[in-house]
Amino acid sequence: MNFIYSNKNEEDTDLDFEDEKSNLNVKIDTDIIAIADLGLWNGRKHGYKVIGNNLSSILRVWDSCDTIEIGVDKGNVVGIGYHHDGTNYITFRKFKEGITEKARDKVIEAIYNNSDNEESLIKRNTRSLAPEVNAIYGWRNCRG
């Protein structure tokens, strides 16, 4: 994985975090969706959050985590957050340009209900954020 940010074993995490928020302060063409597999005190939960159209938003969803790692892995921007109840895994994608509200709602509903067609709807209606992130960090043709 090519890391965007990791505060694991870092001494200057606040400064590093602010630097990465600045690096990622780039508006993109559509909203970002965070697709989550959360480790909570009462078990694993599946969920999502639409976080706007600025890449720095991927750094703002980790409130409950003590340690986070965010990077590009296998063609997707992903994050892992560790906290006292467990581990959260989040994949960040952007909605396709021109997607209808109905199609967007179907994706959200499929994620919310952990439907069998969730993966196909996500692939059909969203795109990876890796090209935008790779451009910021100068990674060429990087798939993670």
C-alpha positions in Angstrom: 0.0 0.0 0.0 1.2 3.5 -0.8 0.4 5.6 2.3 -1.2 8.9 2.2 -1.2 9.1 6.0 -0.3 6.9 8.9 -0.1 8.1 12.5 1.2 4.7 13.6 4.4 5.3 15.6 4.6 8.9 14.5 5.9 11.6 16.9 4.7 14.7 14.9 1.2 13.4 14.0 -0.6 16.7 14.4 1.7 18.5 12.0 1.7 15.5 9.6 -2.1 15.4 9.7 -2.4 19.1 8.9 0.1 18.7 6.1 -2.0 15.9 4.6 -5.2 17.8 4.9 -3.6 20.6 3.0 -2.2 18.2 0.3 -5.7 16.7 -0.1 -7.6 20.0 -0.1 -8.8 19.4 -3.7 -12.3 19.5 -4.9 -13.3 16.8 -7.3 -16.2 16.5 -9.7 -18.6 14.5 -7.6 -19.3 13.4 -4.0 -17.2 10.9 -2.1 -18.8 7.9 -0.4 -17.1 6.2 2.5 -18.1 2.5 2.6 -17.4 1.1 6.0 -17.0 -2.2 7.8 -16.9 -1.1 11.4 -15.7 -3.0 14.5 -17.9 -1.8 17.3 -18.4 -3.0 20.9 -21.5 -4.9 19.8 -20.0 -6.5 16.7 -19.2 -5.6 13.2 -21.5 -3.2 11.4 -21.7 -2.3 7.7 -22.4 1.3 6.7 -21.7 4.4 4.6 -21.3 8.1 4.7 -21.4 10.6 1.9 -18.7 13.1 2.8 -18.7 15.8 0.1 -16.5 16.5 -2.9 -13.2 17.5 -1.3 -10.4 14.8 -1.0 -9.4 16.0 2.4 -12.8 14.7 3.7 -11.2 11.2 3.7 -9.2 12.4 6.7 -12.2 13.6 8.7 -14.1 10.4 9.3 -11.9 8.9 12.0 -13.2 10.6 15.2 -13.4 7.4 17.3 -10.0 6.0 16.1 -6.7 6.3 18.0 -4.5 5.2 15.1 -5.3 5.4 11.4 -3.6 4.4 8.2 -4.9 5.7 4.8 -3.5 4.8 1.4 -4.0 3.4 -2.0 -4.3 -0.3 -2.2 -5.3 -2.5 -5.1 -6.7 0.5 -7.0 -8.8 2.0 -4.2 -8.2 4.6 -1.5 -8.7 2.7 1.7 -8.3 3.4 5.4 -7.9 1.3 8.6 -8.7 2.8 11.9 -7.9 1.2 15.2 -9.7 1.9 18.5 -10.5 0.3 21.8 -13.5 -1.6 20.5 -12.0 -2.9 17.3 -10.9 -2.0 13.8 -12.7 0.0 11.1 -12.1 -0.6 7.4 -13.2 2.1 5.0 -13.1 2.2 1.2 -13.5 5.7 -0.3 -15.0 6.0 -3.8 -16.6 8.8 -5.8 -20.0 8.7 -7.5 -19.8 8.7 -11.3 -20.4 12.0 -13.1 -24.0 12.3 -14.3 -25.3 9.6 -11.9 -29.0 10.0 -11.3 -30.4 10.6 -7.8 -32.3 7.3 -8.2 -29.1 5.3 -9.0 -27.3 7.0 -6.2 -30.1 6.1 -3.8 -29.9 2.5 -5.0 -26.2 2.3 -4.1 -26.8 3.8 -0.7 -29.7 1.5 0.0 -27.7 -1.6 -1.1 -24.9 -0.6 1.3 -27.3 0.1 4.1 -29.0 -3.2 3.7 -25.8 -5.2 2.9 -27.6 -6.4 -0.2 -26.3 -9.2 -2.5 -26.0 -6.7 -5.4 -24.1 -4.1 -3.4 -20.7 -4.8 -5.0 -22.1 -4.6 -8.6 -24.0 -1.4 -7.9 -20.9 0.2 -6.3 -18.7 -0.8 -9.3 -21.4 0.4 -11.8 -22.1 3.7 -10.1 -18.8 4.8 -8.5 -15.2 5.3 -9.5 -11.9 4.9 -7.6 -10.3 8.0 -6.1 -6.9 6.6 -6.7 -6.2 8.6 -9.9 -6.8 11.9 -8.1 -4.7 10.8 -5.1 -1.9 9.4 -7.4 -1.8 12.8 -9.2 -1.3 14.7 -5.9 1.5 12.4 -4.7 3.2 11.9 -8.0 2.5 8.2 -8.1 2.4 7.0 -11.7 0.1 4.2 -12.7 0.0 3.2 -9.1 -2.5 0.6 -8.1 -1.3 0.5 -4.5 
